[in-house]
Amino acid sequence: MPAGSKLSEEEQGMILALKAVGKGLREIERLIGRSRGAITLFLKDTAAYNTKKRTGRPPKVTSTDIRRLIRTASNSFLSSRELVAQCQLTIKARRARQLLATCEHLKFVKAKATPKRLHAGGYCDMAEKLFPLGPRLTIEEQGAAWTFRLHNLSYRAISKHLGRSKDTERAYLIAPDSYGTSQKGQKATKIVDQE
C-alpha cells in the first residue's frame, strides 16, 4: 500500500489544538479523517515533520572541532599530526590537512630541510682502498657499530641495525683509528665475517 499524503498546515494546526484540549488519538483520527500513524508521527516531533533527513554517514568532526583546529593552526607552527593530537580530534592528519586547505587565511608552507650530516673529517686511506665507502657514519653510528662488533654480531646484523650498506661498517671496523682522519701508514687489520 502506498504512503499517504503529508499532513497539510491546517491539519497540523487542528491536531495540535485537539491535543492541547486533551482529545485522544482515536478521536483526533475520527475528527480529522487521517490515519493514527500519520498523527502519531507528527506529534512525535512537530518541528522535524515534513523535512528531509540528512542522508549518509554523520560527520566525524563537528563545526566546533573545525573552528578549534583552525584557531590552533593559525596560532602555532605545528604539523597536521601535532594539531590533531593537541586538539584531541578523532581524525587522521590527512583529513586535518583537507580541512585546513579550505581555510582562506591559512597557507601551507613546507618545512625547511634539516642540515645534511657533517662528515667526521677526511677519508681513511687504507680502508677506502679496500672497501669503497657509502655515506659517512656519524659519531653515534660509529659507537653503535663498535658496540655491536664487541657483542660478536655479524656485519649483516650491524648494517641491518644501522640501515647502511655492509661495506660502510666493514671499512670502519677494519681501521677504527683512521676512519674519519687521514693518517698515512695506518695498516688495516683483516676481520673475518662470522656468518
Contacts in CASP RR format, 6 or more apart in sequence:
PFRMAT RR
TARGET T0000
AUTHOR 0000-0000-0000
METHOD contacts of the structure
MODEL  1
MPAGSKLSEEEQGMILALKAVGKGLREIERLIGRSRGAITLFLKDTAAYN
TKKRTGRPPKVTSTDIRRLIRTASNSFLSSRELVAQCQLTIKARRARQLL
ATCEHLKFVKAKATPKRLHAGGYCDMAEKLFPLGPRLTIEEQGAAWTFRL
HNLSYRAISKHLGRSKDTERAYLIAPDSYGTSQKGQKATKIVDQE
4 35 0 8 1.000
4 38 0 8 1.000
6 50 0 8 1.000
7 15 0 8 1.000
7 34 0 8 1.000
7 38 0 8 1.000
7 39 0 8 1.000
7 42 0 8 1.000
7 49 0 8 1.000
7 50 0 8 1.000
11 32 0 8 1.000
11 34 0 8 1.000
12 42 0 8 1.000
12 46 0 8 1.000
12 49 0 8 1.000
14 31 0 8 1.000
14 32 0 8 1.000
15 28 0 8 1.000
15 32 0 8 1.000
15 39 0 8 1.000
15 42 0 8 1.000
15 43 0 8 1.000
16 46 0 8 1.000
18 24 0 8 1.000
18 27 0 8 1.000
18 28 0 8 1.000
18 31 0 8 1.000
18 32 0 8 1.000
19 28 0 8 1.000
19 43 0 8 1.000
23 31 0 8 1.000
25 36 0 8 1.000
25 39 0 8 1.000
25 40 0 8 1.000
26 36 0 8 1.000
28 39 0 8 1.000
29 35 0 8 1.000
29 36 0 8 1.000
29 39 0 8 1.000
32 39 0 8 1.000
41 49 0 8 1.000
42 49 0 8 1.000
60 90 0 8 1.000
60 91 0 8 1.000
60 95 0 8 1.000
61 69 0 8 1.000
61 89 0 8 1.000
61 90 0 8 1.000
61 91 0 8 1.000
61 95 0 8 1.000
61 99 0 8 1.000
65 87 0 8 1.000
65 89 0 8 1.000
66 99 0 8 1.000
68 87 0 8 1.000
69 83 0 8 1.000
69 84 0 8 1.000
69 87 0 8 1.000
69 89 0 8 1.000
69 96 0 8 1.000
69 99 0 8 1.000
69 100 0 8 1.000
70 99 0 8 1.000
70 100 0 8 1.000
70 103 0 8 1.000
70 106 0 8 1.000
72 78 0 8 1.000
72 83 0 8 1.000
72 86 0 8 1.000
72 87 0 8 1.000
73 83 0 8 1.000
73 100 0 8 1.000
73 103 0 8 1.000
73 106 0 8 1.000
74 105 0 8 1.000
74 106 0 8 1.000
76 83 0 8 1.000
76 86 0 8 1.000
78 86 0 8 1.000
79 93 0 8 1.000
79 111 0 8 1.000
80 93 0 8 1.000
80 94 0 8 1.000
80 96 0 8 1.000
80 97 0 8 1.000
80 100 0 8 1.000
81 93 0 8 1.000
81 96 0 8 1.000
83 93 0 8 1.000
83 96 0 8 1.000
83 100 0 8 1.000
84 91 0 8 1.000
84 92 0 8 1.000
84 93 0 8 1.000
84 96 0 8 1.000
89 96 0 8 1.000
97 108 0 8 1.000
100 106 0 8 1.000
100 108 0 8 1.000
101 108 0 8 1.000
117 135 0 8 1.000
117 136 0 8 1.000
117 138 0 8 1.000
118 138 0 8 1.000
119 136 0 8 1.000
119 180 0 8 1.000
120 136 0 8 1.000
120 137 0 8 1.000
120 138 0 8 1.000
120 139 0 8 1.000
120 142 0 8 1.000
120 179 0 8 1.000
120 180 0 8 1.000
120 181 0 8 1.000
121 180 0 8 1.000
121 181 0 8 1.000
121 182 0 8 1.000
122 180 0 8 1.000
122 181 0 8 1.000
122 182 0 8 1.000
123 133 0 8 1.000
123 180 0 8 1.000
123 182 0 8 1.000
124 171 0 8 1.000
124 175 0 8 1.000
124 178 0 8 1.000
124 179 0 8 1.000
124 180 0 8 1.000
124 181 0 8 1.000
124 182 0 8 1.000
124 186 0 8 1.000
125 178 0 8 1.000
125 182 0 8 1.000
125 183 0 8 1.000
125 184 0 8 1.000
125 185 0 8 1.000
125 186 0 8 1.000
126 174 0 8 1.000
126 175 0 8 1.000
126 178 0 8 1.000
126 185 0 8 1.000
126 186 0 8 1.000
126 187 0 8 1.000
126 188 0 8 1.000
127 133 0 8 1.000
127 171 0 8 1.000
127 172 0 8 1.000
127 174 0 8 1.000
127 175 0 8 1.000
127 178 0 8 1.000
127 179 0 8 1.000
127 188 0 8 1.000
128 171 0 8 1.000
130 171 0 8 1.000
130 174 0 8 1.000
130 188 0 8 1.000
131 167 0 8 1.000
131 168 0 8 1.000
131 170 0 8 1.000
131 171 0 8 1.000
131 174 0 8 1.000
132 167 0 8 1.000
133 167 0 8 1.000
133 168 0 8 1.000
133 171 0 8 1.000
134 164 0 8 1.000
134 165 0 8 1.000
134 167 0 8 1.000
134 168 0 8 1.000
135 164 0 8 1.000
135 168 0 8 1.000
136 180 0 8 1.000
137 145 0 8 1.000
137 162 0 8 1.000
137 164 0 8 1.000
137 168 0 8 1.000
137 169 0 8 1.000
137 172 0 8 1.000
137 179 0 8 1.000
141 162 0 8 1.000
141 164 0 8 1.000
142 172 0 8 1.000
142 176 0 8 1.000
142 179 0 8 1.000
144 161 0 8 1.000
144 162 0 8 1.000
145 158 0 8 1.000
145 162 0 8 1.000
145 169 0 8 1.000
145 172 0 8 1.000
145 173 0 8 1.000
146 173 0 8 1.000
146 176 0 8 1.000
148 157 0 8 1.000
148 158 0 8 1.000
148 161 0 8 1.000
149 158 0 8 1.000
149 173 0 8 1.000
152 194 0 8 1.000
153 194 0 8 1.000
154 193 0 8 1.000
154 194 0 8 1.000
154 195 0 8 1.000
155 166 0 8 1.000
155 169 0 8 1.000
155 170 0 8 1.000
155 173 0 8 1.000
155 193 0 8 1.000
155 195 0 8 1.000
156 166 0 8 1.000
156 195 0 8 1.000
158 169 0 8 1.000
158 173 0 8 1.000
159 165 0 8 1.000
159 166 0 8 1.000
159 168 0 8 1.000
159 169 0 8 1.000
162 169 0 8 1.000
170 191 0 8 1.000
171 179 0 8 1.000
172 179 0 8 1.000
173 191 0 8 1.000
174 188 0 8 1.000
174 189 0 8 1.000
174 190 0 8 1.000
174 191 0 8 1.000
175 186 0 8 1.000
175 187 0 8 1.000
175 188 0 8 1.000
175 189 0 8 1.000
177 183 0 8 1.000
177 186 0 8 1.000
178 186 0 8 1.000
178 188 0 8 1.000
END
